[in-house]
Amino acid sequence: MQKKHVPYGSDVSAGSYACADCGHTYSNQSKTSLPPCPNYEPSTHSLNGWNILSGRGDAVRDPYPTK
Ligand SMILES: [Zn+2]
């Protein structure tokens, strides 16, 4: 099972991430851990994590091949 949601501060490889709560996209070029969302507010952010959009190694850019 592929991990698609990672909490703040997780160790990750470079890639693109989207806030699980507000959808803010974040492109991680060199850091090895994820920061909190810049839009973070306790009232709007309950998941406190990022969804993996693409990343080195375990990303599936196009999981559904066109027919
Ligand atoms: Zn957010």
PDB file of the backbone (N, CA, C, O) and the ligand in Angstrom, with CONECT records:
HET     ZN  A 101       1
ATOM      1  N   MET A   1       0.845  -1.196   0.000  1.00  0.00           N
ATOM      2  CA  MET A   1       0.000   0.000   0.000  1.00  0.00           C
ATOM      3  C   MET A   1       0.879   1.244   0.000  1.00  0.00           C
ATOM      4  O   MET A   1       1.806   1.367   0.801  1.00  0.00           O
ATOM      5  N   GLN A   2       0.580   2.143  -0.892  1.00  0.00           N
ATOM      6  CA  GLN A   2       1.410   3.326  -1.060  1.00  0.00           C
ATOM      7  C   GLN A   2       1.026   4.422  -0.076  1.00  0.00           C
ATOM      8  O   GLN A   2      -0.149   4.718   0.138  1.00  0.00           O
ATOM      9  N   LYS A   3       2.045   5.003   0.505  1.00  0.00           N
ATOM     10  CA  LYS A   3       1.787   6.089   1.448  1.00  0.00           C
ATOM     11  C   LYS A   3       1.597   7.387   0.686  1.00  0.00           C
ATOM     12  O   LYS A   3       2.467   7.789  -0.087  1.00  0.00           O
ATOM     13  N   LYS A   4       0.473   8.041   0.896  1.00  0.00           N
ATOM     14  CA  LYS A   4       0.179   9.259   0.132  1.00  0.00           C
ATOM     15  C   LYS A   4       0.023  10.476   1.021  1.00  0.00           C
ATOM     16  O   LYS A   4       0.013  11.608   0.536  1.00  0.00           O
ATOM     17  N   HIS A   5      -0.094  10.255   2.281  1.00  0.00           N
ATOM     18  CA  HIS A   5      -0.258  11.375   3.195  1.00  0.00           C
ATOM     19  C   HIS A   5       0.853  11.328   4.233  1.00  0.00           C
ATOM     20  O   HIS A   5       1.065  10.309   4.891  1.00  0.00           O
ATOM     21  N   VAL A   6       1.550  12.431   4.366  1.00  0.00           N
ATOM     22  CA  VAL A   6       2.651  12.474   5.320  1.00  0.00           C
ATOM     23  C   VAL A   6       2.474  13.672   6.247  1.00  0.00           C
ATOM     24  O   VAL A   6       2.142  14.760   5.777  1.00  0.00           O
ATOM     25  N   PRO A   7       2.681  13.504   7.530  1.00  0.00           N
ATOM     26  CA  PRO A   7       2.504  14.604   8.483  1.00  0.00           C
ATOM     27  C   PRO A   7       3.647  15.606   8.409  1.00  0.00           C
ATOM     28  O   PRO A   7       4.723  15.307   7.891  1.00  0.00           O
ATOM     29  N   TYR A   8       3.396  16.791   8.933  1.00  0.00           N
ATOM     30  CA  TYR A   8       4.443  17.810   9.012  1.00  0.00           C
ATOM     31  C   TYR A   8       5.689  17.220   9.653  1.00  0.00           C
ATOM     32  O   TYR A   8       5.620  16.458  10.617  1.00  0.00           O
ATOM     33  N   GLY A   9       6.819  17.591   9.092  1.00  0.00           N
ATOM     34  CA  GLY A   9       8.073  17.171   9.701  1.00  0.00           C
ATOM     35  C   GLY A   9       8.566  15.816   9.245  1.00  0.00           C
ATOM     36  O   GLY A   9       9.616  15.348   9.684  1.00  0.00           O
ATOM     37  N   SER A  10       7.797  15.177   8.351  1.00  0.00           N
ATOM     38  CA  SER A  10       8.226  13.868   7.881  1.00  0.00           C
ATOM     39  C   SER A  10       9.469  13.987   7.009  1.00  0.00           C
ATOM     40  O   SER A  10       9.671  14.986   6.319  1.00  0.00           O
ATOM     41  N   ASP A  11      10.274  12.973   7.054  1.00  0.00           N
ATOM     42  CA  ASP A  11      11.424  12.929   6.159  1.00  0.00           C
ATOM     43  C   ASP A  11      10.959  12.487   4.782  1.00  0.00           C
ATOM     44  O   ASP A  11      10.303  11.456   4.635  1.00  0.00           O
ATOM     45  N   VAL A  12      11.303  13.272   3.784  1.00  0.00           N
ATOM     46  CA  VAL A  12      10.843  12.976   2.432  1.00  0.00           C
ATOM     47  C   VAL A  12      11.950  13.242   1.430  1.00  0.00           C
ATOM     48  O   VAL A  12      12.977  13.838   1.755  1.00  0.00           O
ATOM     49  N   SER A  13      11.724  12.791   0.210  1.00  0.00           N
ATOM     50  CA  SER A  13      12.620  13.133  -0.876  1.00  0.00           C
ATOM     51  C   SER A  13      12.036  14.337  -1.612  1.00  0.00           C
ATOM     52  O   SER A  13      10.896  14.734  -1.370  1.00  0.00           O
ATOM     53  N   ALA A  14      12.831  14.909  -2.509  1.00  0.00           N
ATOM     54  CA  ALA A  14      12.354  16.052  -3.273  1.00  0.00           C
ATOM     55  C   ALA A  14      11.134  15.678  -4.084  1.00  0.00           C
ATOM     56  O   ALA A  14      11.027  14.568  -4.606  1.00  0.00           O
ATOM     57  N   GLY A  15      10.209  16.633  -4.182  1.00  0.00           N
ATOM     58  CA  GLY A  15       8.990  16.353  -4.932  1.00  0.00           C
ATOM     59  C   GLY A  15       7.970  17.432  -4.688  1.00  0.00           C
ATOM     60  O   GLY A  15       8.276  18.457  -4.077  1.00  0.00           O
ATOM     61  N   SER A  16       6.756  17.214  -5.160  1.00  0.00           N
ATOM     62  CA  SER A  16       5.685  18.184  -4.982  1.00  0.00           C
ATOM     63  C   SER A  16       4.656  17.643  -4.005  1.00  0.00           C
ATOM     64  O   SER A  16       4.324  16.457  -4.001  1.00  0.00           O
ATOM     65  N   TYR A  17       4.168  18.548  -3.185  1.00  0.00           N
ATOM     66  CA  TYR A  17       3.222  18.162  -2.149  1.00  0.00           C
ATOM     67  C   TYR A  17       2.082  19.163  -2.115  1.00  0.00           C
ATOM     68  O   TYR A  17       2.255  20.322  -2.492  1.00  0.00           O
ATOM     69  N   ALA A  18       0.930  18.724  -1.670  1.00  0.00           N
ATOM     70  CA  ALA A  18      -0.214  19.609  -1.502  1.00  0.00           C
ATOM     71  C   ALA A  18      -0.736  19.465  -0.083  1.00  0.00           C
ATOM     72  O   ALA A  18      -0.867  18.357   0.436  1.00  0.00           O
ATOM     73  N   CYS A  19      -1.031  20.599   0.535  1.00  0.00           N
ATOM     74  CA  CYS A  19      -1.565  20.574   1.882  1.00  0.00           C
ATOM     75  C   CYS A  19      -2.841  19.731   1.923  1.00  0.00           C
ATOM     76  O   CYS A  19      -3.743  19.906   1.104  1.00  0.00           O
ATOM     77  N   ALA A  20      -2.897  18.829   2.878  1.00  0.00           N
ATOM     78  CA  ALA A  20      -4.065  17.945   2.969  1.00  0.00           C
ATOM     79  C   ALA A  20      -5.310  18.707   3.389  1.00  0.00           C
ATOM     80  O   ALA A  20      -6.428  18.231   3.195  1.00  0.00           O
ATOM     81  N   ASP A  21      -5.124  19.873   3.958  1.00  0.00           N
ATOM     82  CA  ASP A  21      -6.259  20.638   4.480  1.00  0.00           C
ATOM     83  C   ASP A  21      -6.726  21.756   3.546  1.00  0.00           C
ATOM     84  O   ASP A  21      -7.927  21.923   3.336  1.00  0.00           O
ATOM     85  N   CYS A  22      -5.785  22.521   2.986  1.00  0.00           N
ATOM     86  CA  CYS A  22      -6.188  23.674   2.178  1.00  0.00           C
ATOM     87  C   CYS A  22      -5.764  23.563   0.721  1.00  0.00           C
ATOM     88  O   CYS A  22      -6.175  24.378  -0.105  1.00  0.00           O
ATOM     89  N   GLY A  23      -4.956  22.576   0.399  1.00  0.00           N
ATOM     90  CA  GLY A  23      -4.573  22.383  -0.992  1.00  0.00           C
ATOM     91  C   GLY A  23      -3.388  23.198  -1.448  1.00  0.00           C
ATOM     92  O   GLY A  23      -3.006  23.145  -2.618  1.00  0.00           O
ATOM     93  N   HIS A  24      -2.797  23.956  -0.532  1.00  0.00           N
ATOM     94  CA  HIS A  24      -1.609  24.731  -0.881  1.00  0.00           C
ATOM     95  C   HIS A  24      -0.528  23.801  -1.407  1.00  0.00           C
ATOM     96  O   HIS A  24      -0.201  22.798  -0.773  1.00  0.00           O
ATOM     97  N   THR A  25       0.027  24.136  -2.572  1.00  0.00           N
ATOM     98  CA  THR A  25       1.046  23.267  -3.144  1.00  0.00           C
ATOM     99  C   THR A  25       2.435  23.729  -2.731  1.00  0.00           C
ATOM    100  O   THR A  25       2.708  24.923  -2.605  1.00  0.00           O
ATOM    101  N   TYR A  26       3.277  22.772  -2.531  1.00  0.00           N
ATOM    102  CA  TYR A  26       4.620  23.035  -2.049  1.00  0.00           C
ATOM    103  C   TYR A  26       5.584  22.161  -2.823  1.00  0.00           C
ATOM    104  O   TYR A  26       5.418  20.944  -2.906  1.00  0.00           O
ATOM    105  N   SER A  27       6.592  22.799  -3.386  1.00  0.00           N
ATOM    106  CA  SER A  27       7.586  22.047  -4.133  1.00  0.00           C
ATOM    107  C   SER A  27       8.851  21.947  -3.308  1.00  0.00           C
ATOM    108  O   SER A  27       9.516  22.944  -3.026  1.00  0.00           O
ATOM    109  N   ASN A  28       9.157  20.759  -2.939  1.00  0.00           N
ATOM    110  CA  ASN A  28      10.311  20.512  -2.086  1.00  0.00           C
ATOM    111  C   ASN A  28      11.514  20.170  -2.956  1.00  0.00           C
ATOM    112  O   ASN A  28      11.581  19.095  -3.550  1.00  0.00           O
ATOM    113  N   GLN A  29      12.451  21.093  -3.020  1.00  0.00           N
ATOM    114  CA  GLN A  29      13.586  20.890  -3.908  1.00  0.00           C
ATOM    115  C   GLN A  29      14.762  20.222  -3.216  1.00  0.00           C
ATOM    116  O   GLN A  29      15.441  19.384  -3.808  1.00  0.00           O
ATOM    117  N   SER A  30      14.999  20.581  -1.993  1.00  0.00           N
ATOM    118  CA  SER A  30      16.239  20.100  -1.379  1.00  0.00           C
ATOM    119  C   SER A  30      16.079  19.684   0.077  1.00  0.00           C
ATOM    120  O   SER A  30      16.911  18.960   0.625  1.00  0.00           O
ATOM    121  N   LYS A  31      15.009  20.147   0.688  1.00  0.00           N
ATOM    122  CA  LYS A  31      14.853  19.816   2.098  1.00  0.00           C
ATOM    123  C   LYS A  31      14.550  18.334   2.264  1.00  0.00           C
ATOM    124  O   LYS A  31      14.071  17.673   1.343  1.00  0.00           O
ATOM    125  N   THR A  32      14.833  17.840   3.433  1.00  0.00           N
ATOM    126  CA  THR A  32      14.585  16.427   3.678  1.00  0.00           C
ATOM    127  C   THR A  32      13.445  16.222   4.659  1.00  0.00           C
ATOM    128  O   THR A  32      13.067  15.088   4.954  1.00  0.00           O
ATOM    129  N   SER A  33      12.893  17.330   5.168  1.00  0.00           N
ATOM    130  CA  SER A  33      11.706  17.196   6.011  1.00  0.00           C
ATOM    131  C   SER A  33      10.700  18.269   5.625  1.00  0.00           C
ATOM    132  O   SER A  33      11.068  19.351   5.169  1.00  0.00           O
ATOM    133  N   LEU A  34       9.428  17.954   5.814  1.00  0.00           N
ATOM    134  CA  LEU A  34       8.369  18.872   5.390  1.00  0.00           C
ATOM    135  C   LEU A  34       8.048  19.883   6.478  1.00  0.00           C
ATOM    136  O   LEU A  34       7.951  19.528   7.653  1.00  0.00           O
ATOM    137  N   PRO A  35       7.881  21.163   6.084  1.00  0.00           N
ATOM    138  CA  PRO A  35       7.494  22.202   7.040  1.00  0.00           C
ATOM    139  C   PRO A  35       5.983  22.183   7.233  1.00  0.00           C
ATOM    140  O   PRO A  35       5.270  21.528   6.473  1.00  0.00           O
ATOM    141  N   PRO A  36       5.491  22.892   8.238  1.00  0.00           N
ATOM    142  CA  PRO A  36       4.041  23.080   8.344  1.00  0.00           C
ATOM    143  C   PRO A  36       3.539  23.910   7.167  1.00  0.00           C
ATOM    144  O   PRO A  36       4.299  24.663   6.559  1.00  0.00           O
ATOM    145  N   CYS A  37       2.272  23.770   6.857  1.00  0.00           N
ATOM    146  CA  CYS A  37       1.678  24.580   5.804  1.00  0.00           C
ATOM    147  C   CYS A  37       1.792  26.059   6.169  1.00  0.00           C
ATOM    148  O   CYS A  37       1.536  26.430   7.315  1.00  0.00           O
ATOM    149  N   PRO A  38       2.180  26.922   5.198  1.00  0.00           N
ATOM    150  CA  PRO A  38       2.271  28.364   5.480  1.00  0.00           C
ATOM    151  C   PRO A  38       0.915  28.985   5.790  1.00  0.00           C
ATOM    152  O   PRO A  38       0.844  30.070   6.367  1.00  0.00           O
ATOM    153  N   ASN A  39      -0.144  28.309   5.415  1.00  0.00           N
ATOM    154  CA  ASN A  39      -1.493  28.808   5.705  1.00  0.00           C
ATOM    155  C   ASN A  39      -2.073  28.182   6.965  1.00  0.00           C
ATOM    156  O   ASN A  39      -3.264  28.308   7.251  1.00  0.00           O
ATOM    157  N   TYR A  40      -1.226  27.520   7.696  1.00  0.00           N
ATOM    158  CA  TYR A  40      -1.724  26.755   8.839  1.00  0.00           C
ATOM    159  C   TYR A  40      -2.481  27.605   9.844  1.00  0.00           C
ATOM    160  O   TYR A  40      -1.998  28.636  10.314  1.00  0.00           O
ATOM    161  N   GLU A  41      -3.684  27.140  10.159  1.00  0.00           N
ATOM    162  CA  GLU A  41      -4.455  27.690  11.271  1.00  0.00           C
ATOM    163  C   GLU A  41      -5.169  26.521  11.922  1.00  0.00           C
ATOM    164  O   GLU A  41      -5.681  25.640  11.231  1.00  0.00           O
ATOM    165  N   PRO A  42      -5.208  26.506  13.244  1.00  0.00           N
ATOM    166  CA  PRO A  42      -5.836  25.369  13.921  1.00  0.00           C
ATOM    167  C   PRO A  42      -7.287  25.163  13.521  1.00  0.00           C
ATOM    168  O   PRO A  42      -7.778  24.034  13.534  1.00  0.00           O
ATOM    169  N   SER A  43      -7.979  26.239  13.165  1.00  0.00           N
ATOM    170  CA  SER A  43      -9.400  26.124  12.847  1.00  0.00           C
ATOM    171  C   SER A  43      -9.640  25.493  11.487  1.00  0.00           C
ATOM    172  O   SER A  43     -10.692  24.901  11.245  1.00  0.00           O
ATOM    173  N   THR A  44      -8.662  25.621  10.603  1.00  0.00           N
ATOM    174  CA  THR A  44      -8.860  25.111   9.242  1.00  0.00           C
ATOM    175  C   THR A  44      -8.006  23.899   8.925  1.00  0.00           C
ATOM    176  O   THR A  44      -8.240  23.214   7.929  1.00  0.00           O
ATOM    177  N   HIS A  45      -7.031  23.634   9.753  1.00  0.00           N
ATOM    178  CA  HIS A  45      -6.123  22.526   9.480  1.00  0.00           C
ATOM    179  C   HIS A  45      -6.229  21.475  10.574  1.00  0.00           C
ATOM    180  O   HIS A  45      -5.799  21.691  11.707  1.00  0.00           O
ATOM    181  N   SER A  46      -6.798  20.353  10.224  1.00  0.00           N
ATOM    182  CA  SER A  46      -6.968  19.285  11.196  1.00  0.00           C
ATOM    183  C   SER A  46      -6.153  18.050  10.842  1.00  0.00           C
ATOM    184  O   SER A  46      -5.892  17.205  11.698  1.00  0.00           O
ATOM    185  N   LEU A  47      -5.757  17.948   9.592  1.00  0.00           N
ATOM    186  CA  LEU A  47      -4.973  16.782   9.166  1.00  0.00           C
ATOM    187  C   LEU A  47      -3.492  16.980   9.436  1.00  0.00           C
ATOM    188  O   LEU A  47      -2.758  16.035   9.725  1.00  0.00           O
ATOM    189  N   ASN A  48      -3.067  18.249   9.333  1.00  0.00           N
ATOM    190  CA  ASN A  48      -1.675  18.587   9.625  1.00  0.00           C
ATOM    191  C   ASN A  48      -0.686  17.727   8.842  1.00  0.00           C
ATOM    192  O   ASN A  48       0.235  17.128   9.398  1.00  0.00           O
ATOM    193  N   GLY A  49      -0.909  17.693   7.561  1.00  0.00           N
ATOM    194  CA  GLY A  49       0.001  16.900   6.747  1.00  0.00           C
ATOM    195  C   GLY A  49      -0.066  17.311   5.284  1.00  0.00           C
ATOM    196  O   GLY A  49      -0.808  18.216   4.901  1.00  0.00           O
ATOM    197  N   TRP A  50       0.728  16.619   4.486  1.00  0.00           N
ATOM    198  CA  TRP A  50       0.800  16.911   3.058  1.00  0.00           C
ATOM    199  C   TRP A  50       0.415  15.668   2.272  1.00  0.00           C
ATOM    200  O   TRP A  50       0.704  14.542   2.675  1.00  0.00           O
ATOM    201  N   ASN A  51      -0.244  15.897   1.142  1.00  0.00           N
ATOM    202  CA  ASN A  51      -0.476  14.815   0.196  1.00  0.00           C
ATOM    203  C   ASN A  51       0.654  14.816  -0.825  1.00  0.00           C
ATOM    204  O   ASN A  51       1.052  15.868  -1.326  1.00  0.00           O
ATOM    205  N   ILE A  52       1.152  13.659  -1.120  1.00  0.00           N
ATOM    206  CA  ILE A  52       2.246  13.552  -2.080  1.00  0.00           C
ATOM    207  C   ILE A  52       1.696  13.639  -3.499  1.00  0.00           C
ATOM    208  O   ILE A  52       0.879  12.819  -3.918  1.00  0.00           O
ATOM    209  N   LEU A  53       2.166  14.659  -4.236  1.00  0.00           N
ATOM    210  CA  LEU A  53       1.761  14.793  -5.633  1.00  0.00           C
ATOM    211  C   LEU A  53       2.750  14.085  -6.541  1.00  0.00           C
ATOM    212  O   LEU A  53       2.368  13.348  -7.450  1.00  0.00           O
ATOM    213  N   SER A  54       4.015  14.320  -6.280  1.00  0.00           N
ATOM    214  CA  SER A  54       5.050  13.618  -7.028  1.00  0.00           C
ATOM    215  C   SER A  54       6.308  13.601  -6.189  1.00  0.00           C
ATOM    216  O   SER A  54       6.538  14.487  -5.366  1.00  0.00           O
ATOM    217  N   GLY A  55       7.089  12.616  -6.398  1.00  0.00           N
ATOM    218  CA  GLY A  55       8.316  12.524  -5.624  1.00  0.00           C
ATOM    219  C   GLY A  55       9.223  11.467  -6.214  1.00  0.00           C
ATOM    220  O   GLY A  55       8.795  10.590  -6.965  1.00  0.00           O
ATOM    221  N   ARG A  56      10.442  11.573  -5.865  1.00  0.00           N
ATOM    222  CA  ARG A  56      11.419  10.636  -6.384  1.00  0.00           C
ATOM    223  C   ARG A  56      11.141   9.252  -5.809  1.00  0.00           C
ATOM    224  O   ARG A  56      11.042   9.075  -4.595  1.00  0.00           O
ATOM    225  N   GLY A  57      11.021   8.316  -6.668  1.00  0.00           N
ATOM    226  CA  GLY A  57      10.964   6.941  -6.181  1.00  0.00           C
ATOM    227  C   GLY A  57       9.570   6.356  -6.129  1.00  0.00           C
ATOM    228  O   GLY A  57       9.302   5.341  -6.772  1.00  0.00           O
ATOM    229  N   ASP A  58       8.676   6.977  -5.373  1.00  0.00           N
ATOM    230  CA  ASP A  58       7.411   6.296  -5.147  1.00  0.00           C
ATOM    231  C   ASP A  58       6.209   7.032  -5.737  1.00  0.00           C
ATOM    232  O   ASP A  58       5.064   6.716  -5.414  1.00  0.00           O
ATOM    233  N   ALA A  59       6.467   8.005  -6.595  1.00  0.00           N
ATOM    234  CA  ALA A  59       5.352   8.723  -7.185  1.00  0.00           C
ATOM    235  C   ALA A  59       4.861   8.044  -8.449  1.00  0.00           C
ATOM    236  O   ALA A  59       5.642   7.489  -9.221  1.00  0.00           O
ATOM    237  N   VAL A  60       3.587   8.098  -8.639  1.00  0.00           N
ATOM    238  CA  VAL A  60       3.006   7.595  -9.884  1.00  0.00           C
ATOM    239  C   VAL A  60       2.411   8.785 -10.608  1.00  0.00           C
ATOM    240  O   VAL A  60       1.334   9.269 -10.258  1.00  0.00           O
ATOM    241  N   ARG A  61       3.119   9.249 -11.616  1.00  0.00           N
ATOM    242  CA  ARG A  61       2.689  10.474 -12.293  1.00  0.00           C
ATOM    243  C   ARG A  61       1.377  10.253 -13.045  1.00  0.00           C
ATOM    244  O   ARG A  61       0.506  11.123 -13.059  1.00  0.00           O
ATOM    245  N   ASP A  62       1.249   9.113 -13.653  1.00  0.00           N
ATOM    246  CA  ASP A  62       0.032   8.824 -14.405  1.00  0.00           C
ATOM    247  C   ASP A  62      -0.399   7.394 -14.121  1.00  0.00           C
ATOM    248  O   ASP A  62      -0.043   6.467 -14.849  1.00  0.00           O
ATOM    249  N   PRO A  63      -1.161   7.232 -13.063  1.00  0.00           N
ATOM    250  CA  PRO A  63      -1.535   5.877 -12.667  1.00  0.00           C
ATOM    251  C   PRO A  63      -2.560   5.227 -13.571  1.00  0.00           C
ATOM    252  O   PRO A  63      -2.774   4.017 -13.497  1.00  0.00           O
ATOM    253  N   TYR A  64      -3.197   6.014 -14.424  1.00  0.00           N
ATOM    254  CA  TYR A  64      -4.222   5.458 -15.288  1.00  0.00           C
ATOM    255  C   TYR A  64      -3.858   5.692 -16.752  1.00  0.00           C
ATOM    256  O   TYR A  64      -4.145   6.755 -17.302  1.00  0.00           O
ATOM    257  N   PRO A  65      -3.244   4.729 -17.364  1.00  0.00           N
ATOM    258  CA  PRO A  65      -2.832   4.886 -18.780  1.00  0.00           C
ATOM    259  C   PRO A  65      -4.042   5.142 -19.662  1.00  0.00           C
ATOM    260  O   PRO A  65      -5.120   4.582 -19.462  1.00  0.00           O
ATOM    261  N   THR A  66      -3.829   6.004 -20.640  1.00  0.00           N
ATOM    262  CA  THR A  66      -4.928   6.301 -21.559  1.00  0.00           C
ATOM    263  C   THR A  66      -5.180   5.110 -22.464  1.00  0.00           C
ATOM    264  O   THR A  66      -4.260   4.376 -22.826  1.00  0.00           O
ATOM    265  N   LYS A  67      -6.415   4.936 -22.816  1.00  0.00           N
ATOM    266  CA  LYS A  67      -6.777   3.786 -23.647  1.00  0.00           C
ATOM    267  C   LYS A  67      -6.603   4.112 -25.125  1.00  0.00           C
ATOM    268  O   LYS A  67      -6.860   3.263 -25.978  1.00  0.00           O
TER     269      LYS A  67
HETATM  270 ZN    ZN A 101      -2.748  24.240   4.369  1.00  0.00          ZN2+
END
